[in-house]
């Protein structure tokens, strides 16, 4: 039962990261004077995310579905 909840948590987290739009900084690139590319870290990626009302609604829906499935897993075990 616990492994099912773990897999459900990972799938939910992956789906939530997939639906969040990420701002790019392609406009800041100047080919005449190339700079060293910024390091990609999890905190830098999360700083570039922005939430729209549709994204927040989708996240709430994903959490509600995941909570329902988790409730069904716990009740059936």
KOLKOLDO-145522 format. One record per residue: x, y, z of N, C-alpha, C in turn. Coordinates in steps of 0.001 Angstrom, whole numbers, padded with zeros to 6 digits, always signed. Atoms other than C-alpha are relative to their C-alpha. Last residue first. Layout:
BEGIN
NODE       n.X       n.Y       n.Z      ca.X      ca.Y      ca.Z       c.X       c.Y       c.Z
NODE         X         Y         Z         X         Y         Z         X         Y         Z
...
// end
This chain:
BEGIN
NODE       n.X       n.Y       n.Z      ca.X      ca.Y      ca.Z       c.X       c.Y       c.Z
NODE   -001080   +000796   -000574   -005817   -001848   +002109   -000314   -000415   +001369
NODE   +000069   +001355   +000539   -008959   -000691   +000245   +001029   -000927   +000669
NODE   +001238   +000693   -000413   -009489   +002386   +002436   -000036   -001429   -000506
NODE   -000053   +000240   -001447   -005857   +003543   +002093   -001224   -000786   +000448
NODE   -001067   +000980   -000270   -005846   +003129   -001692   +000030   -000355   +001493
NODE   +000469   +001324   +000452   -009249   +004862   -002057   +001044   -001087   +000266
NODE   +001048   +000410   -000935   -008058   +007804   +000059   -000514   -001395   -000373
NODE   -000684   +000404   -001237   -004871   +008026   -002025   -001012   -000481   +001033
NODE   -000621   +001303   +000266   -006970   +008062   -005225   +000719   -000500   +001241
NODE   +001060   +000995   +000128   -009151   +010849   -003817   +000579   -001400   -000236
NODE   +000516   +000251   -001346   -006121   +012837   -002651   -001116   -001050   -000025
NODE   -000997   +000802   -000712   -004499   +012444   -006080   -000464   -000318   +001418
NODE   +000041   +001359   +000561   -007675   +013657   -007801   +000980   -000907   +000733
NODE   +001269   +000605   -000404   -007902   +016674   -005468   -000106   -001439   -000515
NODE   -000081   +000358   -001410   -004204   +017471   -005883   -001279   -000666   +000489
NODE   -000922   +001128   -000140   -004485   +017335   -009666   +000119   -000458   +001446
NODE   +000677   +001182   +000508   -007581   +019572   -009583   +000893   -001242   +000130
NODE   +001003   +000395   -000993   -005837   +022090   -007332   -000741   -001251   -000446
NODE   -000716   +000575   -001135   -002833   +022135   -009663   -000978   -000456   +001083
NODE   -000433   +001342   +000386   -005104   +022634   -012671   +000750   -000678   +001142
NODE   +001179   +000873   +000045   -006815   +025565   -010973   +000366   -001431   -000352
NODE   +000385   +000239   -001394   -003455   +027136   -010094   -001224   -000923   +000052
NODE   -000983   +000917   -000571   -002323   +026711   -013691   -000346   -000336   +001439
NODE   +000259   +001336   +000532   -005510   +028269   -015027   +000952   -001041   +000566
NODE   +001198   +000551   -000645   -005116   +031262   -012716   -000342   -001408   -000504
NODE   +001178   -000654   +000559   -001543   +031733   -013963   -001223   -000570   +000702
NODE   +001286   +000674   -000098   +001472   +030804   -011892   -001100   +000863   -000601
NODE   +001043   -000931   -000401   +004999   +031788   -012755   -001343   -000702   -000107
NODE   +001375   +000454   +000209   +008110   +029680   -012822   -000976   +001119   +000387
NODE   +000484   -000414   +001310   +011510   +031324   -013231   -001421   -000468   -000291
NODE   +000100   -001457   +000005   +012353   +031167   -009507   -000551   +000499   -001330
NODE   +001224   -000363   -000714   +011540   +027429   -009542   -000184   +001514   +000052
NODE   +001141   +000392   +000808   +014151   +026832   -012232   -001306   +000415   +000670
NODE   +000073   -000941   +001122   +016769   +028845   -010348   -001200   -000328   -000886
NODE   +000494   -001284   -000518   +016020   +026875   -007150   -000112   +001042   -001112
NODE   +001429   +000121   -000295   +016311   +023560   -009001   -000564   +001320   +000504
NODE   +000251   +000627   -001290   +019650   +024548   -010468   -001498   -000060   +000227
NODE   +001378   +000439   -000198   +020712   +025300   -014007   -000096   -000723   +001326
NODE   +000117   +001393   -000412   +023948   +027242   -014011   -001458   -000328   +000255
NODE   +000319   +000176   -001414   +023862   +030468   -015963   -000139   -001486   +000316
NODE   +001375   +000373   -000313   +025551   +030515   -019326   -000194   -000221   +001499
NODE   +000003   +001375   -000476   +028832   +032422   -019559   -001433   -000380   +000372
NODE   -000392   +000154   -001391   +028244   +035547   -021513   -000001   -001480   +000353
NODE   +000564   +001139   -000735   +028207   +036023   -025228   +000557   -000083   +001417
NODE   -000820   +000151   -001210   +029045   +039532   -026402   -000579   -001144   +000838
NODE   -001234   -000763   +000183   +027891   +039902   -030004   +000919   -000115   +001215
NODE   -001029   +000783   +000684   +025362   +037065   -029675   +001317   +000740   -000170
NODE   -000603   -000878   +001000   +023404   +038979   -027008   +001111   -000766   -000706
NODE   -001200   +000529   +000657   +021071   +036788   -024972   +000463   +000956   -001084
NODE   -001179   -000589   -000603   +018654   +038712   -022737   +001293   -000460   -000661
NODE   -000113   -001373   +000464   +015711   +037959   -024984   +001256   +000662   +000550
NODE   -000618   -000016   +001320   +016202   +034219   -024464   +000193   +001427   -000513
NODE   -000770   -001233   +000062   +015513   +034593   -020753   +000714   +000106   -001339
NODE   -001345   +000151   +000560   +012774   +032016   -020559   +000666   +001363   -000052
NODE   -000463   -001163   +000754   +009790   +032046   -018256   +001401   -000256   -000519
NODE   -001309   -000489   -000435   +008544   +028622   -017211   +000404   +001159   -000903
NODE   -000794   -000650   +001050   +004887   +027614   -017406   +001302   +000561   +000568
NODE   -000364   -001371   -000362   +003705   +025235   -014663   +000838   +000606   -001120
NODE   +001011   -000967   +000426   +001932   +022207   -016157   +000374   +001442   +000314
NODE   +000198   -000043   +001454   +004879   +019797   -016159   -000966   +001104   -000420
NODE   -001115   -000708   +000609   +005974   +020572   -012583   -000174   +000117   -001504
NODE   +000080   -001399   -000415   +002496   +019649   -011331   +001156   +000809   -000581
NODE   +001050   -000682   +000774   +002493   +016453   -013392   -000092   +001473   +000368
NODE   -000472   -000142   +001387   +005843   +015390   -011924   -001035   +000724   -000853
NODE   -001030   -001050   +000028   +004667   +016093   -008363   +000505   +000231   -001419
NODE   +000663   -001285   -000228   +001479   +014067   -008910   +001009   +001143   -000057
NODE   +000734   -000338   +001225   +003404   +011160   -010447   -000673   +001362   +000140
NODE   -000957   -000360   +001046   +005860   +011128   -007545   -000689   +000411   -001291
NODE   -000605   -001294   -000340   +003090   +011236   -004951   +000988   +000458   -001063
NODE   +001011   -001035   +000234   +001155   +008435   -006666   +000559   +001382   +000304
NODE   +000077   -000178   +001451   +004312   +006297   -006771   -001007   +001092   -000351
NODE   -001249   -000635   +000425   +004800   +006846   -003043   +000014   +000271   -001493
NODE   +000107   -001417   -000366   +001130   +006088   -002316   +001266   +000767   -000405
NODE   +000974   -000617   +000915   +001394   +002829   -004252   -000136   +001492   +000292
NODE   -000701   -000225   +001256   +004592   +001942   -002396   -000945   +000616   -001027
NODE   -000812   -001203   -000086   +002767   +002478   +000865   +000747   +000274   -001290
NODE   +000823   -001187   +000000   +000000   +000000   +000000   +000871   +001257   +000000
// end
